[in-house]
Amino acid sequence: MESLYNTGSFFYYEEIEVVDFKEEMDREESPLSTDTVNFHYRGKLINGYVFDQTFTNEEFNLDFVFDSYKKGTVGSFVSTFSTALQYMKRGDYWKIYIPAELGYGNSGYGSIPGGSVMIFDIILEDF
């Protein structure tokens, strides 16, 4: 894929598009680990199983994604997910790929089996 970027030892990501939430959106800064962020996401496994999301439609559709969002401190999520948020700008829509060793490893978590690669669609709304 031409748009697949490697951040070194952290994760891979694709920049999908920029979503305009407001007319004069500040796109210069990224959130810090201590910032509270509002974002939309879908987390799934490579087999397509969706284990968590902030919207209810079947397909990831920008017309429906804004019904709800997740709010939390950047540093409170899985470390690789938190790192991705710190690279993003307001309005960024990224797809990130987290290998098992940078996610939940071999132990897994909840409905995520050990050894799983996680794929997240993330839209950073604000912080």
C-alpha positions, 0 to 999 in steps of 0.5 A: 500500500502506498499510504502505509507508514511505519513509525519504527518499532511502534505500529503501521498506519494509513492516513485515510482523510481529514474530517472537518468538524469545524470551520476553523479547526487547528491542525497544527498540534497533536495531543499530549499523553495527559490531554483528554481527547474526543475520538471515534473508533472501531477496533477489529481483528484481522479476521474482521471480528469487531471487538469494540467501537463507538458507532453502531452501523455495519460499515465504517461510514462517516455519515454515521460515525458522529453519533457518539464518541469516546472521551478519555486521557490519551495515556489511559489506553493501550500504549500503542493506541496512545502513541498513535493518538499523539501523532494525530492532528484534529480531524485526522482519520487513520487506520492503525495496525498493532501487532500482538507484541505491542498490543495484548501480547500472548495473554489477550484481553476480554474477547481479544485472543492472545497473539492477535493483530488489532486494526483500528479506524480512528478519527480524532475529533478534538482535545 
